[in-house]
């Protein structure tokens, strides 16, 4: 349990999108942070660095929310908002499970959850990216 607390604290204090701004991050900033975490995760997987896998997976799992833009996005999506939120939840759950699997050095399990996570990232982008980008760029 103490290692989980230390891990979470290190993520909070080393992630530039968490706790360092007075305003919540924009969706673009959140996505760029996720991109960086995903690159670290992939590096960890490639080199079988389970500590890096765990750390970067947790960064993805507890990524900040674009709280300033989220109400506008959800209003625009209307009845489709639960599906949008569902993608984020699936990404969160898969990333969290990857971190747990990294503790067990279960590479096959990590790869399975990685696939699920990417499927939901790309699925969300395919369904919502153009619409949301258009909304936020106006």
C-alpha angles and dihedrals in degrees: 000000000000090000090057091052091048090048093050092046091050090051093049094048097041100041108091091207095057122079098336101095130063089215123056115256120264120246089254090054091048091050092049090051090050090049090055092047091048091052090052090047092052090048090051092050093048093051095035090239100160094183090056091045090053095046096046093042089054090049087057094043094053100033116154120261124236090239094170093057101030097086091053091048094048092047091052093048093048110170090010092062094093090056090050091050089045092061090054092048092051091050090048093049095046092048092048090050090049089056090051091047090050088061087058093042088234101159095174090053091047091052091050092052091043089057092050091048094050092045089057095043092052093040091056091047092050093050102037115012099092094042095047094043089052091049094049096043093057 
